[in-house]
């Protein structure tokens, strides 16, 4: 009886040992799968980290290009504003210069008109004086002719007496 109990206990212990060995094998298998999954997960994490680093680097490069483009835009706007200011100034200068040239030309024309007017007035005055001198000469000639005629008449009268 005691032997049977011992055999049974031994059989039970062997069965438990087999079960424990099977459980250990299953645990080893699960541990191996967990290790494989961990390796895959670690590889995936490394890949994700690498992709994230590449994305960060690409974002930095894009930000750098955007900053450069913004700076170029600011420079272009500044140059455009300078060009506009220079154009406005040039137009103003051209307008002023044109106005000054026009004003100078108008002054020249006014001076020329004044000179011509003075010359015309001088010519008119000279003509008037020449006409007056001619009239005075005609009058003197007429007076002289009349005196001569009077003298000739008197002489003829005296002779006839």
VOKE-101352 format. One line per 2 residues: number of its first residue (from 1); their letters; for each residue x, y, z of C-alpha. Coordinates in nm, 4 decimals. Layout:
BEGIN
NUM = a = X Y Z; ...
This chain:
BEGIN
1 = xx = 0.0000 0.0000 0.0000; 0.2708 0.2361 0.0937
3 = xx = 0.4527 0.1412 -0.2221; 0.1500 0.2114 -0.4317
5 = xx = 0.1094 0.5442 -0.2687; 0.4746 0.6137 -0.3302
7 = xx = 0.4501 0.5020 -0.6946; 0.1462 0.7113 -0.7402
9 = xx = 0.3228 1.0069 -0.5782; 0.6243 0.9361 -0.8005
11 = xx = 0.3996 0.9141 -1.1093; 0.2266 1.2328 -0.9993
13 = xx = 0.5625 1.3984 -0.9407; 0.6842 1.2821 -1.2863
15 = xx = 0.3608 1.4096 -1.4422; 0.4044 1.7378 -1.2594
17 = xx = 0.7692 1.7484 -1.3713; 0.6603 1.6837 -1.7346
19 = xx = 0.3920 1.9496 -1.6975; 0.6483 2.1846 -1.5437
21 = xx = 0.8940 2.1016 -1.8256; 0.6225 2.1589 -2.0862
23 = xx = 0.5286 2.4832 -1.9111; 0.8990 2.5792 -1.9022
25 = xx = 0.9310 2.4962 -2.2743; 0.6184 2.7008 -2.3451
27 = xx = 0.7576 2.9828 -2.1295; 1.0918 2.9591 -2.3161
29 = xx = 0.9043 2.9673 -2.6487; 0.6993 3.2650 -2.5330
31 = xx = 1.0151 3.4327 -2.4014; 1.1853 3.3719 -2.7391
33 = xx = 0.8812 3.5145 -2.9169; 0.8832 3.8086 -2.6753
35 = xx = 1.2571 3.8574 -2.7448; 1.1907 3.8422 -3.1214
37 = xx = 0.9016 4.0853 -3.0810; 1.1267 4.3098 -2.8692
39 = xx = 1.3979 4.2977 -3.1391; 1.1379 4.3803 -3.4060
41 = xx = 0.9950 4.6543 -3.1835; 1.3450 4.7892 -3.1144
43 = xx = 1.4195 4.7826 -3.4881; 1.0866 4.9559 -3.5566
45 = xx = 1.1632 5.2119 -3.2854; 1.5101 5.2685 -3.4330
47 = xx = 1.3564 5.3091 -3.7789; 1.0928 5.5450 -3.6393
49 = xx = 1.3642 5.7418 -3.4587; 1.5713 5.7598 -3.7805
51 = xx = 1.2653 5.8678 -3.9809; 1.1835 6.1274 -3.7129
53 = xx = 1.5433 6.2584 -3.7243; 1.5302 6.2735 -4.1057
55 = xx = 1.1936 6.4501 -4.0865; 1.3350 6.6971 -3.8315
57 = xx = 1.6370 6.7590 -4.0558; 1.4109 6.8046 -4.3592
59 = xx = 1.1961 7.0454 -4.1557; 1.5078 7.2407 -4.0504
61 = xx = 1.6202 7.2567 -4.4142; 1.2715 7.3670 -4.5236
63 = xx = 1.2643 7.6311 -4.2482; 1.6095 7.7475 -4.3535
65 = xx = 1.4950 7.7734 -4.7171; 1.1786 7.9547 -4.6047
67 = xx = 1.3898 8.1974 -4.3984; 1.6204 8.2538 -4.6966
69 = xx = 1.3195 8.3075 -4.9244; 1.1683 8.5502 -4.6736
71 = xx = 1.4982 8.7406 -4.6505; 1.5219 8.7477 -5.0315
73 = xx = 1.1623 8.8723 -5.0474; 1.2413 9.1457 -4.7935
75 = xx = 1.5505 9.2457 -4.9938; 1.3495 9.2447 -5.3177
77 = xx = 1.0741 9.4543 -5.1568; 1.3355 9.6945 -5.0197
79 = xx = 1.4993 9.7222 -5.3630; 1.1562 9.7662 -5.5236
81 = xx = 1.0693 10.0433 -5.2785; 1.4071 10.2073 -5.3449
83 = xx = 1.3495 10.1832 -5.7199; 1.0019 10.3325 -5.6783
85 = xx = 1.1449 10.6169 -5.4679; 1.4202 10.6768 -5.7246
87 = xx = 1.1642 10.6728 -6.0063; 0.9408 10.9169 -5.8204
89 = xx = 1.2417 11.1376 -5.7495; 1.3542 11.1137 -6.1126
91 = xx = 1.0030 11.1976 -6.2324; 0.9909 11.4900 -5.9889
93 = xx = 1.3377 11.6027 -6.1021; 1.2391 11.5610 -6.4662
95 = xx = 0.9196 11.7547 -6.4052; 1.1141 12.0215 -6.2164
97 = xx = 1.3831 12.0257 -6.4843; 1.1190 12.0385 -6.7563
99 = xx = 0.9459 12.3143 -6.5628; 1.2752 12.4972 -6.5201
101 = xx = 1.3602 12.4508 -6.8875; 1.0107 12.5604 -6.9847
103 = xx = 1.0351 12.8536 -6.7453; 1.3786 12.9415 -6.8851
105 = xx = 1.2417 12.9165 -7.2407; 0.9432 13.1320 -7.1438
107 = xx = 1.1842 13.3854 -6.9906; 1.3933 13.3764 -7.3093
109 = xx = 1.0816 13.4294 -7.5198; 0.9640 13.7106 -7.2922
111 = xx = 1.3066 13.8753 -7.3113; 1.3093 13.8316 -7.6896
113 = xx = 0.9571 13.9764 -7.7097; 1.0602 14.2704 -7.4909
115 = xx = 1.3718 14.3304 -7.7068; 1.1726 14.3067 -8.0307
117 = xx = 0.9029 14.5319 -7.8823; 1.1659 14.7867 -7.7773
119 = xx = 1.3290 14.7689 -8.1214; 0.9885 14.8081 -8.2870
121 = xx = 0.9055 15.1018 -8.0611; 1.2476 15.2521 -8.1353
123 = xx = 1.1910 15.1985 -8.5089; 0.8424 15.3517 -8.4823
125 = xx = 0.9863 15.6446 -8.2870; 1.2709 15.6819 -8.5405
127 = xx = 1.0175 15.6725 -8.8257; 0.8024 15.9294 -8.6462
129 = xx = 1.1088 16.1469 -8.5884; 1.2159 16.1007 -8.9521
131 = xx = 0.8651 16.1925 -9.0667; 0.8702 16.4947 -8.8358
133 = xx = 1.2142 16.5896 -8.9660; 1.0911 16.5432 -9.3250
135 = xx = 0.7827 16.7550 -9.2502; 1.0030 17.0191 -9.0920
137 = xx = 1.2334 17.0073 -9.3961; 0.9328 17.0311 -9.6302
139 = xx = 0.8065 17.3249 -9.4303; 1.1484 17.4938 -9.4432
141 = xx = 1.1676 17.4250 -9.8181; 0.8137 17.5603 -9.8647
143 = xx = 0.9014 17.8664 -9.6593; 1.2227 17.9124 -9.8563
145 = xx = 1.0373 17.8658 -10.1867; 0.7698 18.1118 -10.0738
147 = xx = 1.0379 18.3608 -9.9688; 1.2090 18.3219 -10.3018
149 = xx = 0.8780 18.3586 -10.4823; 0.7965 18.6642 -10.2694
151 = xx = 1.1400 18.8059 -10.3375; 1.1019 18.7368 -10.7112
153 = xx = 0.7581 18.9010 -10.7117; 0.8930 19.2004 -10.5252
155 = xx = 1.1832 19.2207 -10.7613; 0.9475 19.1941 -11.0595
157 = xx = 0.7204 19.4538 -10.9035; 1.0090 19.6843 -10.8415
159 = xx = 1.1264 19.6363 -11.1947; 0.7865 19.7015 -11.3363
161 = x = 0.7648 20.0297 -11.1484
